[in-house]
Amino acid sequence: LPQVKELDCYLPDLKSMESLGMLHKGTVVVADNVVYPGAPGYLEYVDSKLGRYQTELIAAKFEYDQKWKEDWTPKMDALSVSLFQG
């Protein structure tokens, strides 16, 4: 799922795909930048505890690293990998 920085469009996009019948049991949905800059509504929706998805977060550094700045510290981020339960 692509994300626009200023908007949390992961969740509306995912719900649209669900309503259009694009997801079937076993479909894998991957979203990047869910921790930084963040997509809290999306993460809440795909939380494994709710039963719609089995979700795992995979730690990753934020890919827009500013290595040219001497004092830059990479921010931690994550990929959300969710298996649709049907």
Sequence and secondary structure as in RCSB ss.txt:
>XXXX:A:sequence
LPQVKELDCYLPDLKSMESLGMLHKGTVVVADNVVYPGAPGYLEYVDSKLGRYQTELIAAKFEYDQKWKEDWTPK
MDALSVSLFQG
>XXXX:A:secstr
    TTS  HHHHHHHHHHTT   TT EEEES IIIII HHHHHHT GGGSSEEEEEEEEE SS  TTSTT    
EEEEEEEEE  
